[in-house]
Amino acid sequence: MPTLEETALTLVLFIWILFVTSFVTRRIYNWMIGRGMAHHVAVYYNRKIIHVLAGAVAAIVVAYYLKSYLPVIVLVAVLAVGNYLPHKRGRLMYWYQVEDNMFEVHFVIMWGLIMGLGFYLGDVRLGLLPILFMSVGDGVTGFVRNMLYRRRTKSWWGNLAMALFCIPVGFLLYGFLGIVAGVAASLIERFEFGKIDDNITVPLVSFAFLKALPLMGVTI
């Protein structure tokens, strides 16, 4: 069972995420639009800002300060539903959501799944590292592509920027196995398979490398 302190910390995380998604990015959106930036460019920047300030920060706090995952399950469920309902009702949070996809919902669900697997398997790094790849690594990719192309697209320049983050962070958290996972995450991000976007493939592929290679006797 979670302690009172863990429950309180999870509530603080929830408030922080709401602050980022409902206030900070909305103000940033208004500032970017005021400077003449196109709507879709501002929205894409905001999506990546949320990746970092909400996804990565929450992952680090959960990995290193919580022992019980139960409050996090509730948090993830609330955030997933909270991001899905605006699509269902046709009342998008326009400063970071788009009509074309619900990839931010995928982000929340995969965040909860991968972090949960890390807790369940007794190694929070197994959850944390793929989430950092998805949050910060993919965030860096998005920033680079948005600056270069001013639209959501795929480019190897973005993947190179992602690798420059993922490889050293992978090594710091998981040694040379983390490097392999970082390379795999940086490569798979380049591809999407219909509705299976990089918010699904990046954490799944990197988690699979971290878990499967040692089981296959690969020690690097």
Buried (B, 14 or more C-beta within 10 A) or exposed (E): EBEEEBBEBBEEBBEBBBEBBEEBBBEBBEEBBEEEBEEBBBBBBBBBBBBBBBBBBBBBBBBEEBEBBBBBBBBBEEBBEBBBEBBEEEEBBBBBBBEEBBBBBBBBBBBBBBBBBBBEEEBBBBBBBBBBBBBBBBBBBBBBBBEEBEEBEBBEBBBEBBBBBBBEBBBEBBEEBBBBBBBBBBBBBBEBEEEEBBBBBBBBBBBEBBBEBEEEEEEE
